[in-house]
Amino acid sequence: MRTQVGIIGAGPAGLLLARILQVHGIESVVLEGRSRDHVLARIRAGVLEQGTVDTLNEYGVGERLMHEGIPHAEMQLRWAGRRHALPLVDETNRRMTTYGQAKVVRDLIDLRETDHLPLLFDAPVESLEDVNSDRPRIRFAHDGQQRTLECDFIAGCDGFHGVSRQYSPDAEEKSALREYPYGWFGVLVEAAPNPEIRGFAHTTRGAAVCSARSKTIGRLYLQVDPNENLDAWSDDDIWNELDLRMQDGSNNRLNRGRILQRDFARLRAFVCESMRYGRLCIAGDAAHIVPPSGAKGLNLAVGDVRVLAEALRRFLTKGDTDLIDRYSEICLRRIWHSVHWSCLLTDAIHMAPGQSRFDTQMQYEALQHWVYTEIGRKHFVSSMLGLPYEV
Ligand code: APR
């Protein structure tokens, strides 16, 4: 097999890259290790920056998003048992949109399959060869056979646990990690999200987060210790704890319903600053992880892929290496900005083990700054909405 760009991973990064390249007349093959059903069923983030919405529209993947996406113009923060609202729209009318990542992935897969373009599921990549030559190769398994894909360029969009990052010789040396001493116990629920109860809550019991996936499906989180026995929590325990942490002195309560799925994510921030080596670039979660508080994971992946697609277009059609040479540098400006914001927000709403009263008061000050000062509100809104794209 041979193609121009071999793409590893059919998450949002790999699929969107394939789509943008297609629009620019560049061939690609997407290799995904897991099954189609597995990829479509995965529950992930669900809040899109305006830039992500605009990018999906620009490349013809926005039709369902325009019908089913829920724009929101306000954000709620709770602390000390009180609710505070923050506008989430800027002066140019940019706002956030709720639309599940699973839907973004489905829209991209549907389009690729309708166009009969190569997307192989159950095709785990085992190794890369000659990455630093002009004929790099991807070795993968498919249909019980070992196969090779020869490419002009390889895009590693294979997530945090993927294989590509390790092929950059200085990846480890140029990586930075922060692990938080807590995680998010997430539930997906079949219950109409109550618009009066959403956003983040800081409580001395730990943080809680309420968000919507659609008009009938909610996504809720509780801060828990990483060693918490989640099986010991009954559905009622989860709802009761959410009610306690989201209380704001009003009679408003969450609408309860069936818990469809439970999961746990340890909160961490990770950045690999070596995003390009020879004919390999990594993008999305393969290069960085953000704590989920800022909803930046998917949005950062879109930012990377925009730069990568344009860099590949210039390189493969004109032999122009300028942008591909600056790929890491350009992406990292946006990545560190989002990582910093996600960590600020994380630090402000979670209770660290053994946290002092002093630390809690510092968190209240940060939260008040964002809600009650003009400069704080501007910082909050522009950080949530995301930096403009350079490319
Ligand atoms: N071979 C083929 N595919 C692989 C391999 C491999 N060796 N290793 C991993 N993959 C696939 C995974 O199965 C997954 O489908 O790569 C894909 C990576 O997708 P994501 O983890 O979704 O990462 P990315 O596309 O960068 O999306 C960015 O935004 O909301 C956040 O973290 C969330 O997934 C999200 C991300």
Residues whose N, C-alpha, C, O or C-beta is under 5 A from the ligand:
A	BS01	APR	I8 G9 A10 G11 P12 A13 G14 L31 E32 G33 R34 R44 A45 A123 P124 V125 C157 D158 G159 H161 G162 V163 A283 G284 D285 A286 G297 L298 A301
